[in-house]
Amino acid sequence: MAPRDMLQFVRLDAAPPAKRDAATRRKDFGEIYAEYADDKAGDQSSRCEQCGIPFCQVHCPVQNNIPDWLKMVAEGRLEEAYALSSTTNNMPEVCGRICPQDRLCEGSCVLEQSKHGAVTIGAVEKFITDTAWERGWVKPVQPEHERPQSIGIVGAGPAGMAAAEELRKLGYQVEVYDRYDRSGGLLIYGIPNFKLDKDVVNRRVDLLERAKITFHRNAEIGKTHTFADLRRKHAAVLIATGVYKARELTVPGVGATGVFKAMTYLTASNRKSLGDTVADYDSGLLNAAGKNVVVIGGGDTAMDCVRTAIRQGAKSVKCLYRRDRENMPGSQREVANAIEEGVEFLWMSAPEAVLHDNDTVATGVRALRMRLGTPDASGRAKPEEIEGSQFVVPADMVIEALGFDPEDVPALFDEPALGVTRWGTLKTDYRTMQTTMEGVFAAGDIVRGASLVVWAIRDGRDAAAHIHAYVQATVVDQMKKAS
């Protein structure tokens, strides 16, 4: 790749990677974006303005050194770009695929604000790391020296995996416990292949195993392992379980056959893609083929559901959302992709009831038209019902995608000493990330609530630093007492 000068936005337009044609991609679960060629990645990186205050970096949860690695790509220094990218992010190839760049780094790009079009940061990040994997630059962690202390991590999602790698770099013996049969958490069972191919996650898990991090799968704390045993075994414990309790739709008829929670639906689809036998999918219960599907919600999970239903061969797919498009919490790119693929959005509409036949099988959703009133606590306009505006949407399958709340971790772990907030998240000291129990830390969605994968990675990295400080302070105290 020939070196390029920067600030090329004056002659080069923003050009994201090519997308597969919508008519083609709706037939399979393959990723929809093509990979940049070396020259294209270099050209797009050279558009960077190299700002004195890099707002892209400021608005990146892991504080990626974005202008620096863009310059390296523009100059053909790809291995250096990967080395720099991986110092701040444990899964750059994942974030390059699924981060909502349009409302983080790219949305903050000065070129976007000046109407020149943002630098395609996410696509370049993906290109850098995929190239690194292809050329063998990605190596398992090899700590300079081994420490005798072991750390237990509950949860093999992005927060747990990031913390595990950071602690392993410091030489700790790390064991990760997860209740599922595969590691990756939401990355494996919650996000469809067309956004994140599972081989991308599996090779990252394999890398951690080659770094001598031990994964205990099908390990349920409170059942297969007691929390007390974990505390006795490890010098510190990190809880990074994520949040999986689906928020309930509270309208008449939600108990009808054909009404499902988003994670139930997505997990079945992802397991099928992974080659598992899924009885409810094979029977047609959790398969959208030939059905009129209505998804209720407006976040990224709702977008995953509607786009999955399209690929399963649904007769029609509609998304019911109570606000307008501008007030949707999900990525606008995902909304645009869904529209291209044939999803119909019913904006300003809220469910009033799930209709069903005499055998309690769902037949439709009765909804109300809404209007936007004054802003609520989130800062978005509050939806208000328009009296007498009911209408019916036919539906054989209704999917609730209303977000997630924390499970009752103290009850699951049979550990009542774990304190929780009024929202059900684990209570931690914000300065140390330690819970109400000595030597027990928490990170990711189980502390901050349902959020982005990139925030989970940041929290996992921060937790690792706090755990290291705690364990070393404990070692010093023990040495003082011994002397």
N, C-alpha and C positions, 0 to 999 in steps of 0.2 A: 504494500500500500504506500503510495507516494505521499510525502508530508504535505500538509495544507496549511495555509494561513487561516487565522481565525477571523471572526466578524464577517463571514461570508453570507450573512442573512440579506445583505444588500443586493446580492445577485442570485441567491438560491432560495427557492420557496421551501416551506416545510413540506416534507413528503414522508408520511408514515409508511411502514411496510405494506405491501399489497395484501388485500384481504381476498380470501377465496370467494367466488361468486356465491351469493346467498342461496340460490337454487341448488347449488352443489353441496354447500356445507350443511344445509338443513337435513341432508340425507345420512350424515355420519357424525361421530363425536370427535373427529380430528380437530386439532387447534386451527383457528380460522386465519391467523396471521402468518404470512411467510417470513422467513429469516432475511435480514439484510445481507446483501453481498458486501464484501470488504469495502469496496469503493463507495457504495451507497452509505454505509455506516460512517465512513470518513467524511463524506460530503455533508451529511446531516449534522455530525458533531462540529464541523467547522463553522456552522451557523452561529454557534454560541458567542455571545457578546462579551464573555469574560468579565462580568459585572464586578465593580468594586465591592458591592454588597450582594452576595449571591442569594437572592430570595428563594431560588429553587432549593438550595441547601438548607436555608433557614426553615423552610416549610416541609422538609423531609423528616419524618419521625426518627430515623436513625442517623440523621445529619450526614448523609453521604457527601463526599467531596466531589460533587457533580461537575463543576467547571473544570477541575483538574483532570478527571478521567475523560471528559469530553475532548480536552486538548490533546491528551495522549492518544486517543483514538484517531483524531484528525491528523496527528503526526505519524501514525502507523505503529505506535508503541503499545501494542495490544496486551502483551504480557504484563507490562507495568500498569496498564489500566486495570487489568484484572486484580493484580496484587493490591492496588489502592482501593478498588471497589470492595474487596473482601475484608478489608480492615474494619469497615463500619457495618457490614451487613453479612449475616451468616447464610443468607439464602437469596442472593441478588437475582438469580435466575427465576426464582418464584415471584419476587416483588416486581421484576420486569414484566411479568405476565399478568399478575392479578391486582397490583396496586391501582387505585383510582387516580392515576397521575393527573387527570384533568382537574381534580380538586386538591392536588398536593403540589408536587414539584412543577409540573408543566403548567398548571393553572396559575402558578406564581411567577412563571418566567417573564422577564421584562419584555421579551419579544411578543409574548401573548398579549400583554397589556398594551403594547404599542401597535397591535393589529398586524404584526409581521408573521404571526404564527409561531407557537412555542417550538423550541427544540424538542425533538422526539426522544426525550430522556429515557422513558421506559423501554422503548424498542432498542436503544443503544445499550442500555444496561443488560437486557436479555442477550443481545448479540455478543457483548464482551464475555459473559459467563458461559454461554453455549460454546463459544470459540475456545475458551479455556478448557472446558471438558473435552472437546474434540481433540485438542492438541496435548492433552495430558498435563496441563499446568495445575489442575486441582488435586491437591495431595491431602491425605489425612493428617490431622494434627499429630505432631511429635514433640511432646513437652521436653524442655531442657533437662528437667529432673522430675522424678516421681515423688509424690507426697504420700504418706501413709493414710491420710484421712480420706474417707469416702463420703460422697454426697448422694443422697437419694432424691430423685425428682419424680413427682407424681404428675404424669401427663406427658405424652409424646407428640404434642402439637408444636406449633412454631415457637412458643415461649419456652417450652421445656427443651426442645432441640437446640435452640440458640444458647440457653443457659448451659446445657450439657457441653457444648463445644467450647464455650469460653472457660468453663471450669477445667475441662480437660487440658486446655492450653496451659493452665497454671499447674498441671501435674496431679490434680485430684483423681481419685478412682470414682468414676461416675456410674450410677445405676439408675435407669429410667424405668418406671412402672406405668403401664397403661392398660386400661380395661379392654381395649379392642385387640383384635387378632393381627392388626397391622399397625405400624408406627406412622405417624403423620397427622393424626387427629382430623381436624376439619379439612386439611389439605387433601386427604385421601377420600373421606366419605362425604364431605359436604360440598366440594367444588367440582363441577363436571369437567370431563376431559377436554372439552372444546375450549376451556379457559386454562386448564393446567393438566397436562398429560401426566398420568401417574408415574411414568418412568422417570420424570424429572424429580419427583419426591423420593421415589425408591432409591435412586442413585445417591441422593443426599443422605438418606438413612444408612445406606451401605457404607458411605464415607465415614460416618460417625462410628459405625461398628468396627471399621478398620482402624479407627483411632483408639480402639479398645474401650469404647463406651458400651456398657452392657444394657440390653433392652429386655425387660420382663414383660411379655405380652400376655393378654388374658389375665391380667393381675388386677383384681378389684380390691382396693383398700377398704377394710371393714369386712371383707369376705375371705378372699384367698390370702391376704396379708393384713395383719393388724397394724394400725397406725403406731401403736406403742412399740411394736417390733421394729418398724422403720426408724423410729427415733433412737432406739437402743443400738441399732446396727450402724447408723450414719452419724457423722459429726454435725451435719445439718441436713434439713429436709426442705425442699422447695415444692410448693403446691402450684401447679400450672395446668389445671384441669379444663380451663375454658368454661363456657356457659352453653348448656344444651337444653335447658328446659324451655320448651316452646310456649310463647304467650298464647293465651286462649282466645278464640273467637267466641264472644258471648252473645249469640243470637239464637233464636229458636231453630231447631233442626240440625244443629251441628253434630248430633250423634248419628246422623244418617249414614248408611253404607255409601262409600265413595267420597267421604270427607277425610282428608289426611293432613297431618303436620308436614311441613316442608322437609324436615330432616328425615322423616320416615320415607318420603318419596325419593329424595335425592340419594339416600344411602342405598336403597334398593337398586336404583339405576347405576350407581357407581360400583356396587358389588357385582352386578351383572356384567358391567364393562371389564371388571377385573377377572372375570371367569368363574365367579362363584355361582352355585345353584341357589336361586332365590325363588322359593315356592310362590310367594304372593305376586311376584313379577310374572312368572311363567303361567300362573293361572289367569292373568289379565287384571288382577285386582289393582296392582301398583304400576300397571302399564297403560300409558295414555293412548295407545294405538286405537284409532277409530272413534275416539271420544271427544265430546265437547268439554274442554277444560277451562275452568275459571280459577285463576290464582288471585288471592286477596293479599295485597301488600305492595309496597313501593321501594323496597330496599334491594340490595344486591342479591340476597337469597331469593327474592321473588323473581328477579331476572334470570337466575339460574334455573328456577322451576319452569318458567314459560319457555325458555329456550331448550330445555330438556324435553318438554312435552312436544314441541315442534319436531324434534329429531326422532321421537318415538312414533311419529306418524299420527298425531292427534287430528281429528276432523276439524277442530277450530280451537284456538287458544286466545283467551281474553284475560287481561290484567285489570283488576278492579282496584282503583286507588282513590282515596278520599280528597286528595289535593290535586293541584295541577302539575304539569311536567316540571316547571321551574322549581317547585317545592318538594320534589322527590328526593329522598335521602340517598338513593342509589346513584351509581355512576351514570352520567349522561351517555357515555360511550356504549355502555351495556344496553341502555334504552334504545339507542340508535341501531345497534346490532339486532336487537329483538324485533324492531319494526321492519328492518330489512328482511328478516327471516319469516315474517308473516304474522307476528303477534299483533293483536288489536288492543289498544289501551283505552279503557273507559275512565277518563279523568273525571275528577270531581264526583265520584260515586262511592257510596259506602254500603256494605251489605246490611240488610234488615232481617233476612231470614234465609235459611237453606230449605228449599222446597223438596218434597219427596213423595213417592207414591205410597200405596197402602202397605207395601212390603218394606217401607222405610229406606228405599234406595233413592239417592239424590237424583233430582230431575232438573234443578235449576237454582238460581240465586235471585231472590227479590231484593232489589237495591233502591237506594234513594239518591236523587241528585243533591249535590252540596254546593254551597257558596263559601267563599273565604271571608272570614271576619277579621277581628283584631288579632295581632300576634299572640301566641301562647308562650309558655316558659322556654321553649326551644328557639324562639325568635321567628318561627314560621307562622304564617297566617292560620288562624284556627278555623277548621272546617265547620260549617253550620248546615243543618238539614233544611231543605226546601220542602215545606209542607205540601203533601199531595203529589209529590213527584216520583212516586214508585214506578219501577219498571222491572221486567223479568228477563234474566239472561239464562238461556238453556245451559244445563251442565250435567254431565254424567260423572265428572270428577271435579271436586273442589279442593284446592290446596291452600292451607293457611300458612302464610309467610309473613307473620306479624312481628318477627324478632324473637330474641331469646333472653331469658332471665337465668340467674344462677340456680343450680340445684342446691339442696340443703346439705352442704359439705359436712358440717359437724355430725349430722345424722348418718350420712353415708359412711363416714370414716369411724363412726361410733366414738367421737371425740368431742364432747360438749364444751371443752375448754377453748375450742377455736371460736373466737369472737367474730360476729358478722355485723355489717352495717344495716341500716333500715331498708336498704335495697336488696339485702341478701348476699352481697359480695363479702369476701373475707376482709376483715378489719386489719389494716397494717399501719405501722409507723411509717409515714411518708419519707422520713429521713433514712431509714434503714431497710424498708420493705419487710421487716420482721412482723409476724402476726402476734396475736396475744399469747402465743406459746414460745418459750425460750428455744432458740435454735430452729424455729420453723418459719420459713419465708413464703411469700406468695407473689405471683406475677401474672401478667396477662389479663385476659377477660374476667377471670375469677376475682380480680381486684377492681378493674376499671369498668366492668360491664362489657357487653357485646361491642366489639370494635374491629379494627382492621388488623390483618395479619402482620403488617409492618410495625404496628404498635406493639403487638405481642413479641415480635423479635426484639424491639428496643427494650421492653420490660424484662425479657429474659436475660439480655446482656447486662442490664443494670443490676438485676438480682444476683447474677454471678459475682459481680464486683463486691456487692454487700456481703454475700456469703463468704467470700474470700477474706474480707476484713474481719468478719465475726470469727471465723475458724482460727485465723492467725492470732487474734486477740485472746482467744480461749487457750491456744497453745502457750502463749507467753504467760498467761495467768497460771497455767499448770506448772510451767517451769519454775516460776517464782515460788509456788507453794512447795514444790519438790526440794528447792534449795533452802 
